[in-house]
């Protein structure tokens, strides 16, 4: 079983619950339509990774930085930085055919996480930044989310159960794109513009 880390302890999420198209500018950059209802997809435990591993056998992979939450007793208990890795070319083909996205989203090591920290403060003051090779690529915050985390949890509960330790990925702001082996990622979660989580990943 794959794990995340919080307070130097290993937590084994049964799944990662993701919401798509949750930032307006990201919807625009991919020429997608704004959905009438929340768009969910699931990444299995096998997708969880603490390392940024470029998927074997593929020439292109996109990064998507996301404020990520650990869920306990159906509530947010911790926060971390997450990368939703996406095989965009495969996803585009599947979408055109009206087929599920698992091949593009749920592959091994496709959910990359920093260490998590306990969090019981005001989530409205959270923001995220992603730097690649020292250049700011993505920046977003709670106010830009179309669907807020508490609303997402409530809607998800209409068809699934969060097990303690499961992860919610809350969507990505604009600025997604390709990366390559050797790139240096620095992911940050900020609270009231002060960094509370920071982690560096080297794409291998």
C-alpha positions as CSV (number, residue, x, y, z in Angstrom):
1,X,0.0,0.0,0.0
2,X,1.2,3.5,-0.8
3,X,1.2,6.2,1.9
4,X,1.3,9.9,2.7
5,X,3.2,11.3,5.6
6,X,1.9,13.5,8.4
7,X,3.7,14.1,11.7
8,X,6.3,11.5,10.6
9,X,3.6,8.9,10.5
10,X,2.5,6.9,7.5
11,X,-1.1,7.2,6.4
12,X,-2.5,4.8,3.8
13,X,-5.4,6.4,1.9
14,X,-7.8,4.0,0.3
15,X,-8.3,6.4,-2.6
16,X,-7.8,10.0,-3.8
17,X,-11.0,11.8,-4.7
18,X,-10.5,14.5,-7.4
19,X,-12.7,17.2,-8.8
20,X,-12.1,18.4,-12.3
21,X,-12.8,21.8,-13.9
22,X,-12.9,23.7,-10.6
23,X,-11.1,26.9,-11.7
24,X,-12.6,29.0,-14.4
25,X,-9.2,30.0,-16.0
26,X,-8.1,26.4,-16.2
27,X,-11.4,25.5,-17.9
28,X,-10.6,28.2,-20.5
29,X,-7.0,27.1,-21.1
30,X,-8.1,23.6,-22.1
31,X,-11.1,24.8,-24.1
32,X,-13.5,22.9,-21.9
33,X,-17.1,23.7,-21.1
34,X,-18.0,24.7,-17.6
35,X,-19.9,21.7,-16.1
36,X,-23.4,21.9,-14.8
37,X,-22.5,19.7,-11.9
38,X,-19.3,18.6,-10.2
39,X,-17.0,16.4,-12.2
40,X,-15.4,13.7,-10.1
41,X,-12.8,11.1,-10.8
42,X,-10.9,8.7,-8.5
43,X,-7.3,7.8,-8.2
44,X,-6.5,4.5,-6.5
45,X,-4.0,3.9,-3.7
46,X,-1.6,2.7,-6.3
47,X,-1.5,6.2,-7.8
48,X,-0.1,7.7,-4.6
49,X,3.5,8.7,-4.6
50,X,6.0,10.8,-2.6
51,X,8.2,11.1,-5.7
52,X,7.7,12.8,-9.1
53,X,8.1,9.9,-11.5
54,X,7.7,10.5,-15.2
55,X,5.4,7.7,-16.6
56,X,7.3,5.1,-18.5
57,X,6.4,4.6,-22.2
58,X,5.1,8.1,-22.6
59,X,6.6,11.1,-24.3
60,X,4.3,13.7,-22.7
61,X,2.8,14.2,-19.2
62,X,1.1,17.3,-17.7
63,X,1.4,18.6,-14.2
64,X,-1.6,20.0,-12.3
65,X,-0.9,21.5,-8.8
66,X,-3.7,21.2,-6.3
67,X,-4.5,22.1,-2.7
68,X,-5.0,18.7,-1.2
69,X,-6.8,17.7,2.0
70,X,-6.7,14.6,4.2
71,X,-10.1,13.6,5.4
72,X,-10.9,12.1,8.8
73,X,-14.4,11.5,10.1
74,X,-15.7,13.1,6.9
75,X,-13.9,16.4,7.7
76,X,-10.7,18.1,6.6
77,X,-8.0,17.3,9.1
78,X,-4.8,18.1,7.2
79,X,-3.5,19.9,4.2
80,X,-0.7,19.3,1.7
81,X,0.5,20.1,-1.8
82,X,-0.5,17.7,-4.5
83,X,0.3,17.1,-8.2
84,X,-2.4,15.4,-10.4
85,X,-0.3,14.0,-13.3
86,X,-2.3,13.7,-16.5
87,X,-1.6,12.0,-19.8
88,X,-3.3,14.8,-21.7
89,X,-3.1,13.3,-25.2
90,X,-4.7,10.1,-24.0
91,X,-7.3,12.1,-22.0
92,X,-8.2,14.1,-25.0
93,X,-8.8,11.0,-27.1
94,X,-10.9,9.4,-24.4
95,X,-13.0,12.5,-23.9
96,X,-13.7,12.7,-27.7
97,X,-15.1,9.2,-27.5
98,X,-17.0,9.8,-24.3
99,X,-15.0,7.2,-22.5
100,X,-13.7,7.2,-18.9
101,X,-10.4,8.9,-18.0
102,X,-8.7,6.2,-15.9
103,X,-5.9,5.5,-18.4
104,X,-5.0,9.2,-18.4
105,X,-5.5,10.0,-14.7
106,X,-5.3,6.8,-12.5
107,X,-2.0,5.3,-13.5
108,X,0.7,4.4,-11.0
109,X,2.4,7.4,-9.3
110,X,0.0,9.9,-10.8
111,X,-0.9,11.5,-7.5
112,X,2.2,13.1,-6.0
113,X,2.1,14.6,-2.5
114,X,4.2,16.6,-0.1
115,X,4.1,15.9,3.6
116,X,0.8,16.9,5.1
117,X,0.3,19.0,8.2
118,X,-2.6,19.1,10.6
119,X,-5.0,21.8,9.7
120,X,-8.1,23.1,11.6
121,X,-8.0,26.8,10.6
122,X,-10.0,28.9,8.1
123,X,-9.6,27.1,4.7
124,X,-10.8,30.3,2.9
125,X,-7.3,31.7,3.5
126,X,-5.4,29.0,1.7
127,X,-3.6,29.4,-1.6
128,X,-1.1,27.4,-3.7
129,X,1.9,28.1,-5.8
130,X,4.0,25.9,-8.1
131,X,7.5,26.8,-9.3
132,X,9.3,24.8,-12.0
133,X,13.0,25.5,-12.5
134,X,12.5,28.6,-10.4
135,X,9.7,30.0,-12.6
136,X,6.2,30.5,-11.1
137,X,3.9,28.3,-13.2
138,X,0.6,28.1,-11.2
139,X,-0.9,30.3,-8.5
140,X,-4.5,30.1,-7.1
141,X,-6.5,30.3,-4.0
142,X,-9.8,29.3,-2.3
143,X,-11.6,32.3,-3.7
144,X,-11.1,31.1,-7.3
145,X,-12.6,27.6,-6.7
146,X,-16.0,27.2,-8.3
147,X,-16.9,24.5,-5.8
148,X,-15.5,24.9,-2.3
149,X,-14.0,21.9,-0.4
150,X,-16.9,21.5,2.1
151,X,-19.4,21.5,-0.8
152,X,-17.3,19.0,-2.7
153,X,-17.2,16.7,0.3
154,X,-20.9,16.9,0.7
155,X,-21.6,16.1,-2.9
156,X,-19.1,13.3,-3.0
157,X,-20.9,11.8,0.0
158,X,-24.0,11.4,-2.1
159,X,-22.3,8.5,-3.9
160,X,-19.2,7.4,-2.0
161,X,-17.7,7.2,1.5
162,X,-14.5,8.8,2.6
163,X,-12.4,6.4,4.7
164,X,-10.2,8.0,7.3
165,X,-7.0,9.0,5.6
166,X,-8.4,9.5,2.1
167,X,-7.3,12.5,0.1
168,X,-9.4,15.2,-1.6
169,X,-7.7,17.1,-4.4
170,X,-9.6,20.3,-4.9
171,X,-8.8,21.2,-8.5
172,X,-6.0,23.0,-10.3
173,X,-5.6,26.7,-11.3
174,X,-4.5,27.8,-14.8
175,X,-0.9,27.3,-15.9
176,X,-0.8,23.5,-16.4
177,X,1.6,22.1,-18.9
178,X,4.2,19.5,-19.9
179,X,7.3,18.8,-17.9
180,X,10.4,16.6,-18.4
181,X,12.8,14.5,-16.5
182,X,15.2,16.6,-14.5
183,X,12.8,19.5,-13.9
184,X,12.8,20.8,-10.3
185,X,9.4,21.5,-8.8
186,X,8.8,23.5,-5.7
187,X,5.2,23.3,-4.4
188,X,3.9,25.6,-1.7
189,X,0.7,25.9,0.3
190,X,0.2,29.3,1.9
191,X,-2.1,30.4,4.7
192,X,-2.7,34.2,4.8
193,X,0.2,34.4,2.3
194,X,2.6,32.7,4.7
195,X,4.1,29.4,3.5
196,X,2.9,26.5,5.7
197,X,3.9,23.6,3.4
198,X,6.8,23.6,1.0
199,X,8.3,20.6,-0.8
200,X,10.8,20.2,-3.6
201,X,10.5,17.4,-6.2
202,X,12.9,16.4,-8.9
203,X,11.3,14.7,-11.9
204,X,12.9,11.3,-12.4
